[in-house]
Amino acid sequence: MTDYVSAWHDPVLVDDVLAFLDVRPGRRFIDGTLGGGGHTHAILDASQPDGEVLAIDRDPAAIEFARERLADYGDRVQLAQGNYADADKLAADFGPVDGFLVDAGVSSRQLDDAERGFSFRGNGPLDMRMGPDAPTLEQFLQSIDEKELARVFRKYGEMKDAGRIAARVLEAFQAGSIETTGELAALIEREGGSAGRKSSIHPATLAFQALRIAVNDELTGLDRAVQNLPRLLAAGGRAVFISFHSLEDRIVKRGFRDLCSTDVPHGVPMRAADMQAAARLLTTKPVTASDEELSRNPRSRSAKLRAIEML
């Protein structure tokens, strides 16, 4: 396990990922969220001597880090900068594949680097980009109105005081009082109200989550990735998705359910023999981290793994 940990990321649920992907020699896989290369490293090891991985990440820095880290695997690994939502296009010359992995969310390196602007615990620029294809948080706040920002806080952060906090954030930002993540976090903490102070969760946690999701259009990308599975996976191919909060898990759960459904729109003529599902669920309930993993990597506590197999 420790061989797969890097300064970039401590990959979660590695053994479960390998088992549900059914990693074996001679197979081809896509890791849609390369990060520090931990999962890719594990898949390449488990598929020796000739398994192959196409590893994708939005972050150019992650690609360069992994290029050096995975160099010993030679042409068994290909690296591509891009969004896993476009994996069907990025893998046009590589697929269809035997397995597709998405580990949604932010890597430890991104969270811990204040200059990336993801964490309210540091004081960095208003950035939050997972890659150059997204606007910065500063650009996002320049382009959004109060009503839309309240919707972002309400939908992606499930914040009770979304409207009031959105108004205060934009008022302070437009006045030049918010130029760093530290200043943004401090304002949200002041405006969090008594409910925020009683909670063990920092008042800025949900707001920063909501802004990160919106800036990077994460949920749209996740939904597209699930919808693309029939184009990505060969018959018998498997997909494993790891999510870290209820909004992500809801998209994966619903998308997998639809792929496993035999429902046909009313009035569409279908023979009984044709009414078969595109896939079958491998997990009826999400798989979560063991006590041992939780003690080693507290960030795995919210990880939920779901898996599916194409028929």
C-alpha positions as CSV (number, residue, x, y, z in Angstrom):
1,M,0.0,0.0,0.0
2,T,2.6,2.5,1.0
3,D,4.3,2.1,-2.4
4,Y,1.3,3.9,-3.9
5,V,1.3,6.9,-1.5
6,S,3.0,10.1,-2.8
7,A,3.3,13.7,-1.9
8,W,0.4,14.3,-4.3
9,H,-2.1,11.8,-2.8
10,D,-2.8,8.9,-0.6
11,P,-5.0,6.8,-2.8
12,V,-8.2,5.5,-1.2
13,L,-9.7,2.0,-1.3
14,V,-6.8,0.6,-3.4
15,D,-7.5,-3.1,-2.8
16,D,-11.2,-2.6,-3.5
17,V,-10.4,-0.7,-6.7
18,L,-8.2,-3.6,-8.0
19,A,-10.8,-6.2,-7.0
20,F,-13.8,-4.5,-8.6
21,L,-11.9,-3.6,-11.7
22,D,-10.8,-7.2,-11.9
23,V,-7.3,-6.2,-12.8
24,R,-5.3,-8.9,-14.6
25,P,-2.4,-9.1,-17.1
26,G,-3.2,-8.2,-20.7
27,R,-6.1,-5.8,-19.9
28,R,-6.4,-2.1,-20.6
29,F,-7.6,0.5,-18.2
30,I,-8.4,4.2,-17.9
31,D,-7.6,6.1,-14.7
32,G,-9.7,9.2,-15.2
33,T,-8.2,11.0,-12.2
34,L,-4.5,10.4,-12.2
35,G,-3.6,12.7,-9.3
36,G,-0.3,11.5,-7.8
37,G,-0.5,8.2,-9.8
38,G,-1.3,6.0,-6.8
39,H,-4.2,4.1,-8.4
40,T,-2.4,4.0,-11.8
41,H,0.7,2.6,-10.1
42,A,-1.4,-0.1,-8.3
43,I,-3.2,-1.1,-11.5
44,L,0.1,-1.4,-13.5
45,D,1.6,-3.5,-10.8
46,A,-1.4,-5.8,-10.6
47,S,-1.6,-6.2,-14.4
48,Q,2.0,-7.1,-15.0
49,P,3.6,-7.9,-17.3
50,D,1.5,-6.4,-20.1
51,G,-1.5,-4.5,-18.7
52,E,-1.9,-0.9,-20.0
53,V,-3.3,2.3,-18.5
54,L,-4.3,5.5,-20.0
55,A,-4.1,8.0,-17.2
56,I,-6.0,11.4,-17.4
57,D,-5.8,14.5,-15.3
58,R,-6.9,18.1,-15.7
59,D,-3.9,19.4,-13.8
60,P,-0.6,19.8,-15.9
61,A,1.4,19.6,-12.7
62,A,-0.1,16.2,-11.9
63,I,0.8,14.9,-15.4
64,E,4.4,16.0,-15.0
65,F,4.7,14.6,-11.5
66,A,3.4,11.2,-12.7
67,R,5.5,11.2,-15.9
68,E,8.6,10.9,-13.7
69,R,7.0,8.7,-11.1
70,L,5.7,6.1,-13.6
71,A,8.6,6.3,-16.0
72,D,9.7,2.7,-15.2
73,Y,6.5,1.3,-16.7
74,G,7.5,2.6,-20.2
75,D,4.8,2.4,-22.9
76,R,2.5,0.4,-20.6
77,V,1.2,3.8,-19.4
78,Q,0.0,6.8,-21.4
79,L,-0.6,10.2,-19.9
80,A,-3.2,12.7,-21.2
81,Q,-4.1,16.1,-19.9
82,G,-7.9,16.6,-20.0
83,N,-11.2,16.1,-18.3
84,Y,-12.3,12.5,-17.5
85,A,-15.7,13.6,-18.8
86,D,-14.1,13.6,-22.2
87,A,-12.5,10.2,-21.7
88,D,-14.3,8.7,-24.7
89,K,-12.5,11.2,-27.0
90,L,-9.2,11.1,-25.2
91,A,-9.3,7.3,-25.5
92,A,-10.4,7.2,-29.1
93,D,-7.2,5.3,-30.1
94,F,-6.9,3.3,-26.8
95,G,-10.3,1.8,-26.1
96,P,-12.7,0.2,-25.7
97,V,-11.2,-0.7,-22.3
98,D,-11.6,-3.4,-19.6
99,G,-11.9,-0.9,-16.8
100,F,-12.5,2.8,-16.0
101,L,-11.7,4.4,-12.7
102,V,-12.9,7.8,-11.4
103,D,-11.7,9.1,-8.0
104,A,-13.7,12.3,-7.8
105,G,-12.6,15.3,-5.7
106,V,-9.4,17.1,-4.9
107,S,-6.0,15.5,-4.4
108,S,-4.1,16.0,-1.1
109,R,-1.4,18.0,-2.9
110,Q,-4.0,20.4,-4.3
111,L,-5.7,20.8,-0.9
112,D,-2.5,21.3,1.0
113,D,-1.0,23.8,-1.4
114,A,-2.3,27.2,-0.4
115,E,-1.3,28.7,-3.7
116,R,-4.0,26.5,-5.4
117,G,-6.7,28.2,-3.4
118,F,-8.7,25.1,-2.5
119,S,-8.5,25.3,1.3
120,F,-9.9,27.8,3.7
121,R,-7.1,26.8,6.2
122,G,-4.4,28.6,4.1
123,N,-4.2,32.0,2.7
124,G,-3.9,31.8,-1.1
125,P,-5.2,33.4,-4.3
126,L,-8.8,33.1,-5.4
127,D,-8.0,30.3,-7.8
128,M,-9.5,26.8,-7.1
129,R,-8.9,25.5,-10.7
130,M,-8.3,21.8,-11.2
131,G,-6.9,22.6,-14.6
132,P,-6.4,25.5,-17.1
133,D,-9.8,24.7,-18.7
134,A,-11.6,26.3,-15.8
135,P,-12.0,29.9,-14.7
136,T,-10.3,31.1,-11.5
137,L,-12.5,31.7,-8.5
138,E,-11.8,35.4,-8.9
139,Q,-13.1,35.3,-12.5
140,F,-16.1,33.3,-11.4
141,L,-17.0,35.9,-8.7
142,Q,-16.6,38.7,-11.2
143,S,-19.1,37.0,-13.6
144,I,-21.8,35.8,-11.2
145,D,-24.8,37.7,-9.6
146,E,-26.2,37.4,-6.1
147,K,-29.1,35.1,-7.1
148,E,-26.9,32.7,-8.9
149,L,-24.2,32.6,-6.2
150,A,-27.0,31.8,-3.7
151,R,-28.1,29.0,-5.9
152,V,-24.5,27.6,-6.0
153,F,-24.2,27.8,-2.2
154,R,-27.7,26.2,-1.7
155,K,-27.3,23.4,-4.4
156,Y,-23.6,22.5,-4.0
157,G,-23.0,23.3,-0.4
158,E,-26.5,22.7,1.0
159,M,-26.1,25.9,3.0
160,K,-29.1,27.2,5.0
161,D,-28.1,30.8,4.9
162,A,-27.1,30.7,1.2
163,G,-28.9,33.9,0.2
164,R,-27.5,36.1,3.0
165,I,-23.9,34.8,2.7
166,A,-24.0,35.2,-1.1
167,A,-25.0,38.8,-0.7
168,R,-22.2,39.5,1.9
169,V,-19.5,37.7,-0.2
170,L,-20.3,39.6,-3.4
171,E,-20.6,42.9,-1.5
172,A,-17.2,42.4,0.0
173,F,-15.6,41.1,-3.2
174,Q,-16.9,44.0,-5.2
175,A,-15.6,46.4,-2.6
176,G,-12.1,44.9,-2.8
177,S,-12.2,43.4,0.7
178,I,-11.8,39.8,-0.5
179,E,-8.6,39.1,-2.5
180,T,-7.4,35.9,-0.8
181,T,-9.0,32.6,0.3
182,G,-8.2,33.6,3.9
183,E,-10.2,36.8,3.6
184,L,-13.1,34.8,2.0
185,A,-13.0,32.2,4.8
186,A,-12.9,34.8,7.5
187,L,-16.0,36.6,6.1
188,I,-17.9,33.3,5.8
189,E,-17.0,32.4,9.4
190,R,-18.3,35.8,10.6
191,E,-21.5,35.4,8.7
192,G,-21.9,31.7,9.6
193,G,-24.3,32.5,12.4
194,S,-24.9,30.5,15.6
195,A,-25.6,27.3,13.7
196,G,-22.2,27.4,12.2
197,R,-20.5,28.0,15.5
198,K,-22.3,25.1,17.1
199,S,-21.2,22.7,14.4
200,S,-17.9,20.8,14.4
201,I,-17.6,21.6,10.7
202,H,-15.9,25.0,10.0
203,P,-18.5,27.4,8.5
204,A,-16.4,27.8,5.4
205,T,-16.3,24.1,4.6
206,L,-19.5,23.9,2.7
207,A,-19.0,27.3,1.0
208,F,-15.6,26.3,-0.3
209,Q,-16.9,23.0,-1.5
210,A,-19.7,24.7,-3.4
211,L,-17.4,27.2,-5.0
212,R,-14.9,24.5,-6.0
213,I,-17.7,22.4,-7.6
214,A,-19.1,25.4,-9.5
215,V,-15.7,26.7,-10.7
216,N,-14.7,23.3,-12.1
217,D,-18.2,22.3,-13.2
218,E,-17.5,19.0,-11.4
219,L,-21.0,17.5,-11.2
220,T,-21.7,18.0,-14.9
221,G,-18.4,16.3,-15.7
222,L,-19.2,13.4,-13.4
223,D,-22.6,12.9,-15.0
224,R,-21.1,12.9,-18.5
225,A,-18.5,10.3,-17.4
226,V,-21.2,8.0,-16.2
227,Q,-23.2,8.5,-19.4
228,N,-20.2,7.7,-21.5
229,L,-19.6,4.3,-20.0
230,P,-21.3,2.3,-22.8
231,R,-18.9,4.0,-25.3
232,L,-15.8,3.5,-23.2
233,L,-16.1,-0.1,-21.9
234,A,-15.9,-3.4,-23.8
235,A,-18.4,-6.1,-23.0
236,G,-17.6,-7.3,-19.5
237,G,-15.7,-4.1,-18.8
238,R,-16.0,-2.6,-15.4
239,A,-16.3,1.0,-14.0
240,V,-15.4,2.0,-10.5
241,F,-16.4,5.5,-9.2
242,I,-15.3,6.9,-5.8
243,S,-17.2,9.9,-4.5
244,F,-16.6,12.0,-1.5
245,H,-19.9,13.8,-0.8
246,S,-23.6,13.1,-1.2
247,L,-24.1,15.2,-4.4
248,E,-21.4,13.1,-6.2
249,D,-22.7,9.8,-4.9
250,R,-26.2,10.7,-5.9
251,I,-25.1,11.2,-9.5
252,V,-23.2,7.9,-9.6
253,K,-26.0,5.9,-7.9
254,R,-28.6,7.3,-10.3
255,G,-26.5,6.9,-13.4
256,F,-25.6,3.3,-12.5
257,R,-29.2,2.5,-11.8
258,D,-30.3,3.8,-15.2
259,L,-27.7,1.7,-17.0
260,C,-28.9,-1.3,-15.1
261,S,-32.6,-0.6,-15.9
262,T,-34.7,-2.5,-18.5
263,D,-37.3,0.3,-18.5
264,V,-38.4,1.4,-22.0
265,P,-40.3,4.6,-22.6
266,H,-44.1,4.1,-22.9
267,G,-45.3,3.4,-26.5
268,V,-41.9,2.3,-27.8
269,P,-42.3,-1.2,-29.4
270,M,-39.7,-3.6,-28.0
271,R,-39.5,-7.4,-28.1
272,A,-39.1,-9.0,-24.7
273,A,-35.7,-10.5,-25.8
274,D,-34.4,-6.9,-26.5
275,M,-35.4,-5.6,-23.1
276,Q,-32.1,-6.2,-21.3
277,A,-30.1,-3.9,-19.2
278,A,-26.8,-2.4,-20.5
279,A,-25.0,-3.2,-17.2
280,R,-25.2,-4.9,-13.8
281,L,-24.4,-3.5,-10.4
282,L,-21.4,-5.0,-8.6
283,T,-22.1,-3.0,-5.4
284,T,-25.6,-2.9,-4.0
285,K,-24.3,-0.5,-1.3
286,P,-21.3,1.8,-1.4
287,V,-18.0,0.3,-0.2
288,T,-16.3,2.4,2.4
289,A,-12.8,2.5,4.0
290,S,-11.7,0.0,6.6
291,D,-10.8,1.0,10.2
292,E,-7.2,0.4,9.3
293,E,-7.3,2.8,6.3
294,L,-9.2,5.4,8.3
295,S,-6.5,5.4,11.0
296,R,-3.8,5.8,8.3
297,N,-5.7,8.3,6.1
298,P,-8.5,10.3,7.8
299,R,-9.5,11.8,4.4
300,S,-10.8,8.4,3.3
301,R,-13.7,8.6,5.8
302,S,-16.1,10.1,3.3
303,A,-15.1,7.9,0.4
304,K,-17.8,5.8,-1.2
305,L,-17.1,3.3,-4.0
306,R,-19.6,2.0,-6.4
307,A,-18.9,-0.4,-9.3
308,I,-20.7,-1.6,-12.4
309,E,-20.1,-4.1,-15.2
310,M,-21.2,-3.7,-18.8
311,L,-23.1,-6.6,-20.3
